[in-house]
Amino acid sequence: MNKQYIFSSLTRISPLEQNPFEIKKIKKENWQNGDYVVAKVITRRNALNVELSNGRMAEVARGDLIVGALGTRFATLEATGSWKDVARDGEMHLLTGAGLMGKATSRSFMLPPLIGIKYVGHVRVFGHVANMRDFYQKLKWTGFDIPVILIVGTSMSAGKTTAAKIIIRELKKNDISVVGAKLSGAGRYRDTLSMSDAGADKIFDFVDVGLPSTICDKATYKSAAKNLLSMMADDGADVAVVEIGASPLEPYNGATAIDLIKKNIKCTILCASDPYAVFGVMQAFGLKPDLVSGVATNTTAGVHLIETLCGVRALNIIDPDARPDMMKIIKDKLKGEDVAPKIKL
């Protein structure tokens, strides 16, 4: 065990926590997305939290050494940045608590300062730089045939993960086997783990196929996503509850993910931050959801505006009284699938 390091959750697909490795500085021009690196915490304030490889949050302090991965984040409500923006001084930030490392270039004034870190060196295993792509099983693409309940959002923090948890719980009440997955976003284990807490039989996300975030070129993402879908298909679940991180209009390859599974999508739930965002996503992305939920449906005023403005059904599914209507919509959309008769309303 490497007790002198704090292993962030992006290392969970690797054996780095259990096996020895060396650290060596390399020139910036040789850095790559997904490289595992060691960085020292340089922020002085207290109560700095990092998500560990098991998903637990742990407090870190100035001087601690964190193992994470180089990546890029483009969060509309929190922070943006990339490893590509790191200067010669090697100073950067934890762009997410999961160990996504890069130089922050923009931050919401509503967000506390990010954890400042300084590059120590790259992780090397058997003389080679370790990259997240080195540590997952490459599968042959054999197709994907699980019916999908797709959850998309108008932005981050719109209620997608909450919706996924509620839907998974309701499906499990009907003895339906469920795989939960997050196909795009920035690395953070807690969202996927919450699907497991809700009862999902198996959980998956893009970190499982070597991506620190899904901001990368389309070909790289598509190859990784197909591998992820192959992993999910091997599970043989009745239904897949799939979350697309952020919104499909942001640079996380959400639209590519949707295109890969579009033949399997039986029901689409759009989680919205406000009623007008529903209209915007519908117009810009050409998406007509089967149901709108999320923050925008917190009051009857929001529900009324969505239904009047956009002509789609809206429900605040956090309200237990709304869940029978939600499940009726899901059952109707799963009509023809073996799983539909199991759903008791």
Secondary structure in CASP SS format (residue, H / E / C, confidence):
PFRMAT SS
TARGET T0000
AUTHOR 0000-0000-0000
METHOD secondary structure of the structure
MODEL  1
M C 1.00
N C 1.00
K C 1.00
Q C 1.00
Y C 1.00
I E 1.00
F E 1.00
S E 1.00
S H 1.00
L H 1.00
T H 1.00
R C 1.00
I C 1.00
S C 1.00
P C 1.00
L C 1.00
E C 1.00
Q C 1.00
N C 1.00
P C 1.00
F C 1.00
E E 1.00
I E 1.00
K E 1.00
K C 1.00
I C 1.00
K C 1.00
K H 1.00
E H 1.00
N H 1.00
W C 1.00
Q C 1.00
N C 1.00
G C 1.00
D E 1.00
Y E 1.00
V E 1.00
V E 1.00
A E 1.00
K E 1.00
V E 1.00
I C 1.00
T C 1.00
R C 1.00
R C 1.00
N C 1.00
A C 1.00
L E 1.00
N E 1.00
V E 1.00
E E 1.00
L E 1.00
S C 1.00
N C 1.00
G C 1.00
R C 1.00
M E 1.00
A E 1.00
E E 1.00
V E 1.00
A C 1.00
R C 1.00
G C 1.00
D C 1.00
L E 1.00
I E 1.00
V E 1.00
G E 1.00
A E 1.00
L E 1.00
G C 1.00
T E 1.00
R E 1.00
F E 1.00
A C 1.00
T C 1.00
L C 1.00
E C 1.00
A E 1.00
T E 1.00
G E 1.00
S E 1.00
W H 1.00
K H 1.00
D H 1.00
V C 1.00
A C 1.00
R C 1.00
D C 1.00
G C 1.00
E E 1.00
M E 1.00
H E 1.00
L E 1.00
L E 1.00
T E 1.00
G C 1.00
A C 1.00
G C 1.00
L E 1.00
M E 1.00
G E 1.00
K E 1.00
A E 1.00
T E 1.00
S E 1.00
R E 1.00
S C 1.00
F C 1.00
M C 1.00
L C 1.00
P C 1.00
P C 1.00
L C 1.00
I C 1.00
G E 1.00
I E 1.00
K E 1.00
Y E 1.00
V E 1.00
G E 1.00
H E 1.00
V E 1.00
R E 1.00
V E 1.00
F C 1.00
G C 1.00
H E 1.00
V E 1.00
A C 1.00
N E 1.00
M H 1.00
R H 1.00
D H 1.00
F H 1.00
Y C 1.00
Q C 1.00
K C 1.00
L C 1.00
K C 1.00
W C 1.00
T C 1.00
G C 1.00
F C 1.00
D C 1.00
I C 1.00
P C 1.00
V E 1.00
I E 1.00
L E 1.00
I E 1.00
V E 1.00
G E 1.00
T C 1.00
S C 1.00
M C 1.00
S C 1.00
A C 1.00
G C 1.00
K H 1.00
T H 1.00
T H 1.00
A H 1.00
A H 1.00
K H 1.00
I H 1.00
I H 1.00
I H 1.00
R H 1.00
E H 1.00
L H 1.00
K H 1.00
K H 1.00
N C 1.00
D C 1.00
I C 1.00
S C 1.00
V E 1.00
V E 1.00
G E 1.00
A E 1.00
K E 1.00
L E 1.00
S E 1.00
G C 1.00
A E 1.00
G C 1.00
R C 1.00
Y H 1.00
R H 1.00
D H 1.00
T H 1.00
L H 1.00
S H 1.00
M H 1.00
S H 1.00
D H 1.00
A C 1.00
G C 1.00
A C 1.00
D C 1.00
K E 1.00
I E 1.00
F E 1.00
D E 1.00
F H 1.00
V H 1.00
D H 1.00
V H 1.00
G C 1.00
L C 1.00
P C 1.00
S E 1.00
T C 1.00
I C 1.00
C C 1.00
D C 1.00
K H 1.00
A H 1.00
T H 1.00
Y H 1.00
K H 1.00
S H 1.00
A H 1.00
A H 1.00
K H 1.00
N H 1.00
L H 1.00
L H 1.00
S H 1.00
M H 1.00
M H 1.00
A H 1.00
D H 1.00
D H 1.00
G C 1.00
A C 1.00
D C 1.00
V E 1.00
A E 1.00
V E 1.00
V E 1.00
E E 1.00
I E 1.00
G C 1.00
A C 1.00
S C 1.00
P C 1.00
L C 1.00
E C 1.00
P C 1.00
Y C 1.00
N C 1.00
G H 1.00
A H 1.00
T H 1.00
A H 1.00
I H 1.00
D H 1.00
L H 1.00
I H 1.00
K H 1.00
K H 1.00
N H 1.00
I E 1.00
K E 1.00
C E 1.00
T E 1.00
I E 1.00
L E 1.00
C E 1.00
A C 1.00
S C 1.00
D C 1.00
P H 1.00
Y H 1.00
A H 1.00
V H 1.00
F H 1.00
G H 1.00
V H 1.00
M H 1.00
Q H 1.00
A H 1.00
F H 1.00
G C 1.00
L C 1.00
K C 1.00
P C 1.00
D C 1.00
L E 1.00
V E 1.00
S E 1.00
G C 1.00
V H 1.00
A H 1.00
T H 1.00
N C 1.00
T C 1.00
T H 1.00
A H 1.00
G H 1.00
V H 1.00
H H 1.00
L H 1.00
I H 1.00
E H 1.00
T H 1.00
L H 1.00
C H 1.00
G C 1.00
V C 1.00
R C 1.00
A E 1.00
L C 1.00
N C 1.00
I C 1.00
I C 1.00
D C 1.00
P H 1.00
D H 1.00
A H 1.00
R H 1.00
P H 1.00
D H 1.00
M H 1.00
M H 1.00
K H 1.00
I H 1.00
I H 1.00
K H 1.00
D H 1.00
K H 1.00
L C 1.00
K C 1.00
G C 1.00
E C 1.00
D C 1.00
V C 1.00
A H 1.00
P H 1.00
K H 1.00
I C 1.00
K C 1.00
L C 1.00
END
